[in-house]
Amino acid sequence: MFNVTKMTILTGAALFAVSVTSSAKSHDRYVEIVNDSHLAIVSFYASNIGSDSWQADVLGTAMLPPGKHLRINLDDGSSYCRFDLKTRFIDGTSVVRHDGDICSVTQYTLTDGSARP
């Protein structure tokens, strides 16, 4: 669940921590993607849980370099708050977060190693 403030995900050979910060706004679907890893993010997908496939890559042809952040609107017009999120890094590894509540978070942070306090 997205109300957990810190968690660690092991994917392939890479270990990434994902932290989420709560928001007071109940239906704001803007989320700041923060890349605190040492790898560039090359793709970011967000699909509501009612969808059978990943939607278009939010980054398009752009990349999110290490140390950078990007505020994106994940509102797809479906009125859903629960989304699956997939992040793909330049080395080919991916992090998938299932059933996250994007209406109650403001930030989604990806880091190397374990979660930060």
VENNORJO-V408692 format. One record per backbone hydrogen bond with DSSP energy under -0.5 kcal/mol. CO is the residue of the C=O (numbers start at 0). NH is the residue of the N-H. If there is no record, write none. Layout:
# VENNORJO-V408692
co->CO nh->NH
co->CO nh->NH
This chain:
# VENNORJO-V408692
co->0 nh->3
co->4 nh->19
co->6 nh->17
co->8 nh->10
co->8 nh->15
co->10 nh->13
co->13 nh->10
co->13 nh->15
co->14 nh->112
co->15 nh->8
co->16 nh->110
co->17 nh->6
co->18 nh->108
co->20 nh->105
co->20 nh->106
co->26 nh->28
co->28 nh->73
co->30 nh->32
co->30 nh->71
co->31 nh->33
co->31 nh->107
co->32 nh->34
co->32 nh->69
co->33 nh->35
co->33 nh->109
co->34 nh->66
co->35 nh->111
co->39 nh->41
co->39 nh->89
co->40 nh->63
co->42 nh->87
co->43 nh->57
co->44 nh->85
co->46 nh->83
co->47 nh->50
co->56 nh->59
co->58 nh->61
co->62 nh->64
co->63 nh->40
co->64 nh->67
co->67 nh->34
co->69 nh->32
co->69 nh->71
co->71 nh->30
co->71 nh->73
co->73 nh->75
co->80 nh->82
co->80 nh->101
co->81 nh->48
co->82 nh->99
co->83 nh->46
co->84 nh->96
co->85 nh->44
co->86 nh->94
co->87 nh->41
co->87 nh->42
co->88 nh->91
co->92 nh->88
co->94 nh->86
co->95 nh->97
co->96 nh->84
co->99 nh->82
co->99 nh->101
co->100 nh->103
co->102 nh->27
co->103 nh->22
co->105 nh->31
co->106 nh->20
co->107 nh->33
co->108 nh->18
co->109 nh->35
co->110 nh->16
